[in-house]
Every structure is written in structure tokens, then in C-alpha cells.
Amino acid sequence: MEEGHAVAEADAAWAVMEKFYAAEAAYVAAGGYGEADYDRVAEYLDPDVVLHQAPGLPFTGTGTWRGRDGLERFLAVFSELWESMEFLEQEHWGDGNTVVVRNRVRFRARSTGREAETLIVQLIKVRDGRMLECRPFYWDPSAITGACAGPPPQG
């Protein structure tokens, strides 16, 4: 494969992810399952999409979420926990249909109002202009869990 073609594919993969991240953040902010329009998110997902979540997070579930329906179930759990997610900084590197994204994200928990800011590195595969596979790695899983745990802060 020519180098210019690989760069163009990597740029295309990143463009898909930028649109997905915007749709995901809007879905969470709109209240998630039953409140938000999932079709905007689903249009950036391959029918065979797989999300592999790390164990120990409050939204992990089985750890593997498959297909657009599986991602919708994941986002239902995710948006029950978070009222907002803000991408503060993003860097990305790619090679063809694979992109690695370093996100600095601020979450606000729905139940406690607490915020958690952390780094998330994602290994993502894209096929035909849609996300096919995602493996996120959270820098500080305890910050994520802690923001969701316990009673809301007094204030």
C-alpha cells in the first residue's frame, strides 16, 4: 500500500471517530436510552461492532458488547451513570483502518454530581467508514468508580 493511501485511510478512520465521539457525547447529555436518539450514534457503527470494556468499571457489564444493539445496551448503562462527558483533549495516530486515540475526558456522574477527569487510550478498528472494534484503556479506573459511588456531595 502506498504511504499516501495509508495516511488518507488513517485520516478517514479518525474522521469517523470524531463524528462518533460527538454523537456519543450528545446521546449521554440528552439523557441516554429512552431520551436520546440512538440512530445518530448507530450510523457510525459497523453492524458487527464489538466493544471490549475492562473489568471493574461501573459500566463494564459482561465486558464485551456486540453489534449495534449491544452498543445501545452499553450506552444505556453508561448514560445512566454519566450526565455529561466532555472531551478536553484528543490526540490520534493511525495506520490504515486502525486508529489509536488518547482522550482526556471529564465525566460528571448523574447520581452524585461528582466529576472525574481521566485519560482513556482506545485502540479502534474501522471498516467501510464505521467503527468495527474498540478497546478502551482507562488510566485511572478508581477515579471513574469513585465519582459514581456513595451519596451526592453536600453543597
C-alpha distance (Angstrom), angle and dihedral (degrees) to the residues before:
residue distance angle dihedral
M1 . . .
E2 3.78 . .
E3 3.79 116.6 .
G4 3.81 92.8 -123.4
H5 3.81 91.0 52.7
A6 3.83 91.6 50.3
V7 3.81 90.7 50.2
A8 3.82 90.7 49.8
E9 3.83 90.6 50.4
A10 3.81 91.3 48.4
D11 3.81 90.3 49.7
A12 3.81 89.4 49.2
A13 3.82 90.6 50.0
W14 3.81 90.2 51.3
A15 3.82 91.2 48.2
V16 3.82 89.0 55.9
M17 3.79 90.8 51.1
E18 3.81 93.6 48.3
K19 3.80 89.1 55.7
F20 3.81 91.8 44.4
Y21 3.83 92.5 51.1
A22 3.82 91.3 50.5
A23 3.82 91.4 48.9
E24 3.83 91.7 46.2
A25 3.83 93.0 50.5
A26 3.83 91.0 47.7
Y27 3.82 90.5 49.3
V28 3.81 92.3 52.4
A29 3.83 92.9 44.4
A30 3.83 91.1 50.5
G31 3.81 90.5 57.6
G32 3.80 101.5 -93.6
Y33 3.78 125.3 -121.5
G34 3.78 113.8 32.6
E35 3.80 92.0 7.8
A36 3.80 106.1 55.0
D37 3.80 134.1 54.1
Y38 3.81 107.7 -104.5
D39 3.83 93.0 -173.9
R40 3.82 89.8 78.5
V41 3.83 89.3 58.1
A42 3.82 95.3 40.1
E43 3.79 93.7 56.3
Y44 3.84 88.4 71.4
L45 3.83 94.1 49.5
D46 3.79 125.9 90.9
P47 3.84 111.0 -130.4
D48 3.85 87.5 -116.3
V49 3.82 94.9 48.2
V50 3.81 117.4 151.5
L51 3.80 126.4 -165.7
H52 3.81 116.6 -164.1
Q53 3.83 110.5 -161.2
A54 3.79 122.6 -167.7
P55 3.81 117.9 -113.6
G56 3.78 121.2 -102.8
L57 3.80 100.7 40.1
P58 3.82 119.9 119.6
F59 3.82 90.8 -117.5
T60 3.79 100.0 40.8
G61 3.79 99.2 104.0
T62 3.79 109.2 167.2
G63 3.80 90.3 -11.9
T64 3.80 94.2 -119.5
W65 3.79 123.6 73.6
R66 3.82 117.1 -173.8
G67 3.79 133.4 -162.3
R68 3.78 129.7 -3.7
D69 3.82 90.1 -66.8
G70 3.79 90.3 52.4
L71 3.79 91.3 50.8
E72 3.79 89.6 48.9
R73 3.83 89.5 53.7
F74 3.81 89.5 47.8
L75 3.81 92.2 50.2
A76 3.82 89.8 47.9
V77 3.82 89.4 59.1
F78 3.81 92.2 39.4
S79 3.80 93.9 51.1
E80 3.81 91.9 47.3
L81 3.80 86.7 62.2
W82 3.80 100.9 39.6
E83 3.78 129.0 50.9
S84 3.78 92.2 -174.7
M85 3.77 143.1 7.9
E86 3.77 121.4 -167.2
F87 3.79 123.3 -167.6
L88 3.80 103.4 -140.9
E89 3.77 98.5 175.8
Q90 3.79 135.5 2.2
E91 3.78 133.5 -171.8
H92 3.78 124.3 177.5
W93 3.77 140.5 -171.4
G94 3.75 127.3 -174.1
D95 3.73 148.2 179.2
G96 3.78 115.2 -164.8
N97 3.80 110.3 -52.2
T98 3.80 94.8 -7.1
V99 3.77 122.9 88.0
V100 3.80 130.3 -180.0
V101 3.79 114.2 -154.9
R102 3.78 127.9 -166.1
N103 3.79 108.8 -159.7
R104 3.78 127.9 -175.3
V105 3.78 102.2 -157.6
R106 3.79 135.2 -177.2
F107 3.80 115.9 -154.1
R108 3.81 127.5 -170.8
A109 3.80 115.5 -154.4
R110 3.79 115.5 -129.4
S111 3.82 95.9 -145.9
T112 3.81 100.1 43.0
G113 3.80 105.8 21.7
R114 3.80 88.1 -132.2
E115 3.78 119.9 141.8
A116 3.76 127.7 -137.6
E117 3.77 123.5 -167.8
T118 3.79 117.7 -165.5
L119 3.77 145.8 147.5
I120 3.78 119.5 -105.3
V121 3.78 122.1 -170.9
Q122 3.79 114.9 -162.6
L123 3.78 129.5 -166.1
I124 3.80 105.3 -154.2
K125 3.78 134.4 -177.2
V126 3.78 120.5 -159.5
R127 3.80 126.9 -162.3
D128 3.80 125.6 -173.2
G129 3.80 93.1 -13.2
R130 3.82 96.1 -49.5
M131 3.80 135.7 95.3
L132 3.81 109.9 -96.8
E133 3.81 102.4 173.8
C134 3.79 136.8 6.9
R135 3.81 130.2 -171.2
P136 3.82 111.5 -177.9
F137 3.82 121.8 -165.1
Y138 3.82 116.1 -161.8
W139 3.80 117.1 -149.2
D140 3.82 94.1 -154.1
P141 3.82 112.3 22.4
S142 3.81 91.2 168.1
A143 3.83 90.7 61.7
I144 3.80 89.1 53.9
T145 3.81 92.8 48.6
G146 3.80 92.7 42.9
A147 3.81 93.6 53.9
C148 3.81 89.7 57.6
A149 3.82 98.3 41.8
G150 3.76 129.7 91.9
P151 3.77 132.6 2.4
P152 3.79 122.8 -33.0
P153 3.82 114.5 -86.1
Q154 3.81 115.3 -95.4
G155 3.74 115.2 -117.0
